[in-house]
Amino acid sequence: MKHKAPKTVAMLLLASTMLFTAACGNTNDGASTGNEGASSESNSTEPITFTFFGADASPNWNKMQDAIGQKIIEETGVTINAEFDVSSGGGDEKIPLMAASGDYPDLIYPKGNLSKLVDAGAMIDLTDLIEEHAPNLKKVYGDQMNRLKYSNEDQSIYWLPTNAGVGETLFDAGGGFSIQHQVVKELGYPEIKTLEDFENAIRAYYEKHPTTEDGQPTIPISLSADGWRIMITVTNPAFGVTGAPDDGEYYINPETYEAMLHYKRPEEKEFFRWLNKIYNEGLLDKESFIQKDDQYKAKIASGRVLGLLDQGWGYSDAENALKSAGKYEQTYGHYPVSLDETYKRADFQSIGLDAYGIGITTSCEDPVRAIKFLDWLASDEGQVLRNWGVEGEHYVVEDGVRKIPTEVQEKKNNDNANFTKESGVGLYNIFSAHYGDGVKDSTGNYYTTNFPEEIIKNYNPVEKETLEAYGVDTWKGLFPTEEDFPVKEWGAAYNMPVPSDTDYNVIFQKTQDIIRKRIPEAIVSSPDQFDQIYDSMLAEIDKAGAVEMEQQYTEWLKERIKLWTGKDV
């Protein structure tokens, strides 16, 4: 379907040249400082401020007062005046207001709302800007440039994928099901491969330890269903344990490419039945569906929660509090739990290059200076700075090898929030392209600090003990690897922009509202009510238009495969 075209790059560049407009945003002192016209034609480091909106929260953002931010300003002259979405909506409220008003920041990371901005004519096509001014971006994306195009009908590049690294190899597991190390140690390190294994381990330990050493009630398993977090800890595990990869709310048939809401798979119903079972047996925290995410994290930080169904990043702050207190036995290992042994978890199935990204809007008065800034961040210098920090302060080079000093690594491991605020490490990757874990630069060093030797070195002592007992070096060693699966031709379906000028989003939201109400209702019901509630949910979402929505989504997915691979499906 045809979308309203944004203002063309050629027009913007012509206007920039003929009218000698000032740069995006304001210079730091608010006056003319020589940026006019010249900034677009040179590698200017004159002070300039870009406004930015990010659809994800960034709680450790320090307004570029961190060491990396200061270095970026020094090297590029660019200050980022950033606003981040602190709600749980991922920009769903803020971005439609932008589109309605026409008031945009210079740079935007819209997450799942790109189509709203494209349809509003808010986004600049970056194709020519990349070709003319961004050799580092071209190098990083390489033969994956096709995956940056918006659609078959509109092959513009409206954003640069940034929330995942190019050429990434995942060296460790941060998902699966998590169990405290003290649990598996006391039980003699039992095999944890199925829901039954997980449940039996939690139950056995809980029966022996109904309270913690400081007298608090032990919590066998807890979930966080606060806003969008319900997807991560409650509903996503359903496709994880049944062998499907993460495609958001959909299951994609790998042979027919047909999409359907993953809840319709009979095997997933059995996962939710299991949650219903352990809830009624007292193993699932009764507050799982009413607590806020900070309450959930506080329970984890107290050491009371034995098992989680979360991703590591979802509770890392709470786990870091345990590490800071030296309570390593109450931190967690990651296990490849499936419904039963007939299923193989697909956590590591490769999606190729597919990620949310950053774009330049039509409000930006100097898109050339903006793309050059993004290009500098994608250079080797910019990537090493963003990943490793400042040389001599956060890492050293010894015999040509980058190394993180012990005292820096300890602060990074045990006081990560303050380390991030002070250093800026991890705060700037969404601002431009970057290589993923496992890719080396021209010096033979990894671009990122996540590689096997470093990962293994930084496990805490109890974690190393647990891994040794299971006969592996990393948590990934317990999981099926990427070699067990083909690369997904459609990437990750949850990243696919969908047109905003159809009724798709309205129907999708109706189905989500039903699912987020009925799934918790089914889990906390009596066992004899579970089937009726679950089956009624499936009927309700179909009545709301799910079948037609799935058919439309399937067509868009097939168009994406054709765009990326040239294959008609």
Secondary structure in CASP SS format (residue, H / E / C, confidence):
PFRMAT SS
TARGET T0000
AUTHOR 0000-0000-0000
METHOD secondary structure of the structure
MODEL  1
M C 1.00
K C 1.00
H C 1.00
K C 1.00
A C 1.00
P C 1.00
K C 1.00
T C 1.00
V H 1.00
A H 1.00
M H 1.00
L H 1.00
L H 1.00
L H 1.00
A H 1.00
S H 1.00
T H 1.00
M H 1.00
L H 1.00
F C 1.00
T C 1.00
A C 1.00
A C 1.00
C C 1.00
G C 1.00
N C 1.00
T C 1.00
N C 1.00
D C 1.00
G C 1.00
A C 1.00
S C 1.00
T C 1.00
G C 1.00
N C 1.00
E C 1.00
G C 1.00
A H 1.00
S H 1.00
S H 1.00
E H 1.00
S C 1.00
N C 1.00
S C 1.00
T C 1.00
E C 1.00
P C 1.00
I E 1.00
T E 1.00
F E 1.00
T E 1.00
F E 1.00
F E 1.00
G E 1.00
A C 1.00
D C 1.00
A C 1.00
S C 1.00
P C 1.00
N C 1.00
W C 1.00
N C 1.00
K C 1.00
M C 1.00
Q C 1.00
D C 1.00
A H 1.00
I H 1.00
G H 1.00
Q H 1.00
K H 1.00
I H 1.00
I H 1.00
E H 1.00
E H 1.00
T H 1.00
G C 1.00
V E 1.00
T E 1.00
I E 1.00
N E 1.00
A E 1.00
E E 1.00
F E 1.00
D C 1.00
V C 1.00
S C 1.00
S C 1.00
G C 1.00
G C 1.00
G C 1.00
D C 1.00
E C 1.00
K H 1.00
I H 1.00
P H 1.00
L H 1.00
M H 1.00
A H 1.00
A H 1.00
S H 1.00
G C 1.00
D C 1.00
Y C 1.00
P C 1.00
D C 1.00
L E 1.00
I E 1.00
Y E 1.00
P C 1.00
K H 1.00
G H 1.00
N H 1.00
L H 1.00
S H 1.00
K H 1.00
L H 1.00
V H 1.00
D H 1.00
A C 1.00
G C 1.00
A C 1.00
M E 1.00
I C 1.00
D C 1.00
L C 1.00
T H 1.00
D H 1.00
L H 1.00
I H 1.00
E H 1.00
E H 1.00
H H 1.00
A C 1.00
P H 1.00
N H 1.00
L H 1.00
K H 1.00
K H 1.00
V H 1.00
Y H 1.00
G H 1.00
D H 1.00
Q H 1.00
M H 1.00
N H 1.00
R H 1.00
L H 1.00
K E 1.00
Y C 1.00
S C 1.00
N C 1.00
E C 1.00
D C 1.00
Q C 1.00
S C 1.00
I E 1.00
Y C 1.00
W C 1.00
L E 1.00
P E 1.00
T C 1.00
N C 1.00
A C 1.00
G C 1.00
V E 1.00
G C 1.00
E C 1.00
T C 1.00
L C 1.00
F C 1.00
D C 1.00
A C 1.00
G C 1.00
G C 1.00
G C 1.00
F E 1.00
S E 1.00
I E 1.00
Q E 1.00
H H 1.00
Q H 1.00
V H 1.00
V H 1.00
K H 1.00
E H 1.00
L C 1.00
G C 1.00
Y C 1.00
P C 1.00
E C 1.00
I C 1.00
K C 1.00
T E 1.00
L H 1.00
E H 1.00
D H 1.00
F H 1.00
E H 1.00
N H 1.00
A H 1.00
I H 1.00
R H 1.00
A H 1.00
Y H 1.00
Y H 1.00
E H 1.00
K H 1.00
H C 1.00
P C 1.00
T E 1.00
T C 1.00
E C 1.00
D C 1.00
G C 1.00
Q C 1.00
P E 1.00
T C 1.00
I E 1.00
P E 1.00
I E 1.00
S E 1.00
L C 1.00
S C 1.00
A C 1.00
D C 1.00
G C 1.00
W C 1.00
R H 1.00
I H 1.00
M H 1.00
I H 1.00
T H 1.00
V H 1.00
T H 1.00
N H 1.00
P H 1.00
A H 1.00
F H 1.00
G H 1.00
V C 1.00
T C 1.00
G C 1.00
A C 1.00
P C 1.00
D C 1.00
D C 1.00
G C 1.00
E C 1.00
Y E 1.00
Y E 1.00
I E 1.00
N C 1.00
P C 1.00
E C 1.00
T C 1.00
Y C 1.00
E C 1.00
A E 1.00
M E 1.00
L E 1.00
H H 1.00
Y H 1.00
K H 1.00
R C 1.00
P H 1.00
E H 1.00
E H 1.00
K H 1.00
E H 1.00
F H 1.00
F H 1.00
R H 1.00
W H 1.00
L H 1.00
N H 1.00
K H 1.00
I H 1.00
Y H 1.00
N H 1.00
E C 1.00
G C 1.00
L C 1.00
L E 1.00
D C 1.00
K C 1.00
E C 1.00
S C 1.00
F C 1.00
I C 1.00
Q C 1.00
K C 1.00
D H 1.00
D H 1.00
Q H 1.00
Y H 1.00
K H 1.00
A H 1.00
K H 1.00
I H 1.00
A H 1.00
S C 1.00
G C 1.00
R C 1.00
V E 1.00
L E 1.00
G E 1.00
L E 1.00
L C 1.00
D C 1.00
Q C 1.00
G H 1.00
W H 1.00
G H 1.00
Y H 1.00
S H 1.00
D H 1.00
A H 1.00
E H 1.00
N H 1.00
A H 1.00
L H 1.00
K H 1.00
S H 1.00
A C 1.00
G C 1.00
K C 1.00
Y H 1.00
E H 1.00
Q H 1.00
T C 1.00
Y E 1.00
G E 1.00
H E 1.00
Y E 1.00
P C 1.00
V C 1.00
S E 1.00
L C 1.00
D C 1.00
E C 1.00
T C 1.00
Y C 1.00
K C 1.00
R C 1.00
A C 1.00
D C 1.00
F C 1.00
Q C 1.00
S C 1.00
I C 1.00
G C 1.00
L C 1.00
D C 1.00
A C 1.00
Y C 1.00
G E 1.00
I E 1.00
G E 1.00
I E 1.00
T E 1.00
T C 1.00
S C 1.00
C C 1.00
E C 1.00
D C 1.00
P H 1.00
V H 1.00
R H 1.00
A H 1.00
I H 1.00
K H 1.00
F H 1.00
L H 1.00
D H 1.00
W H 1.00
L H 1.00
A C 1.00
S C 1.00
D H 1.00
E H 1.00
G H 1.00
Q H 1.00
V H 1.00
L H 1.00
R H 1.00
N H 1.00
W H 1.00
G C 1.00
V C 1.00
E E 1.00
G C 1.00
E C 1.00
H C 1.00
Y E 1.00
V E 1.00
V E 1.00
E E 1.00
D C 1.00
G C 1.00
V E 1.00
R E 1.00
K E 1.00
I C 1.00
P C 1.00
T H 1.00
E H 1.00
V H 1.00
Q H 1.00
E H 1.00
K H 1.00
K H 1.00
N H 1.00
N H 1.00
D C 1.00
N H 1.00
A H 1.00
N H 1.00
F H 1.00
T H 1.00
K H 1.00
E H 1.00
S H 1.00
G C 1.00
V C 1.00
G C 1.00
L C 1.00
Y C 1.00
N H 1.00
I H 1.00
F H 1.00
S C 1.00
A C 1.00
H C 1.00
Y E 1.00
G C 1.00
D C 1.00
G C 1.00
V C 1.00
K E 1.00
D C 1.00
S C 1.00
T C 1.00
G C 1.00
N C 1.00
Y E 1.00
Y C 1.00
T C 1.00
T C 1.00
N C 1.00
F C 1.00
P H 1.00
E H 1.00
E H 1.00
I H 1.00
I H 1.00
K H 1.00
N C 1.00
Y C 1.00
N C 1.00
P H 1.00
V H 1.00
E H 1.00
K H 1.00
E H 1.00
T H 1.00
L H 1.00
E H 1.00
A H 1.00
Y C 1.00
G C 1.00
V C 1.00
D C 1.00
T C 1.00
W H 1.00
K H 1.00
G H 1.00
L H 1.00
F C 1.00
P C 1.00
T C 1.00
E H 1.00
E H 1.00
D H 1.00
F C 1.00
P C 1.00
V C 1.00
K C 1.00
E C 1.00
W C 1.00
G C 1.00
A C 1.00
A H 1.00
Y H 1.00
N H 1.00
M C 1.00
P C 1.00
V C 1.00
P C 1.00
S C 1.00
D C 1.00
T C 1.00
D C 1.00
Y H 1.00
N H 1.00
V H 1.00
I H 1.00
F H 1.00
Q H 1.00
K H 1.00
T H 1.00
Q H 1.00
D H 1.00
I H 1.00
I H 1.00
R H 1.00
K H 1.00
R H 1.00
I H 1.00
P H 1.00
E H 1.00
A H 1.00
I H 1.00
V H 1.00
S C 1.00
S C 1.00
P H 1.00
D H 1.00
Q H 1.00
F H 1.00
D H 1.00
Q H 1.00
I H 1.00
Y H 1.00
D H 1.00
S H 1.00
M H 1.00
L H 1.00
A H 1.00
E H 1.00
I H 1.00
D H 1.00
K H 1.00
A C 1.00
G C 1.00
A H 1.00
V H 1.00
E H 1.00
M H 1.00
E H 1.00
Q H 1.00
Q H 1.00
Y H 1.00
T H 1.00
E H 1.00
W H 1.00
L H 1.00
K H 1.00
E H 1.00
R H 1.00
I H 1.00
K H 1.00
L H 1.00
W H 1.00
T H 1.00
G C 1.00
K C 1.00
D C 1.00
V C 1.00
END
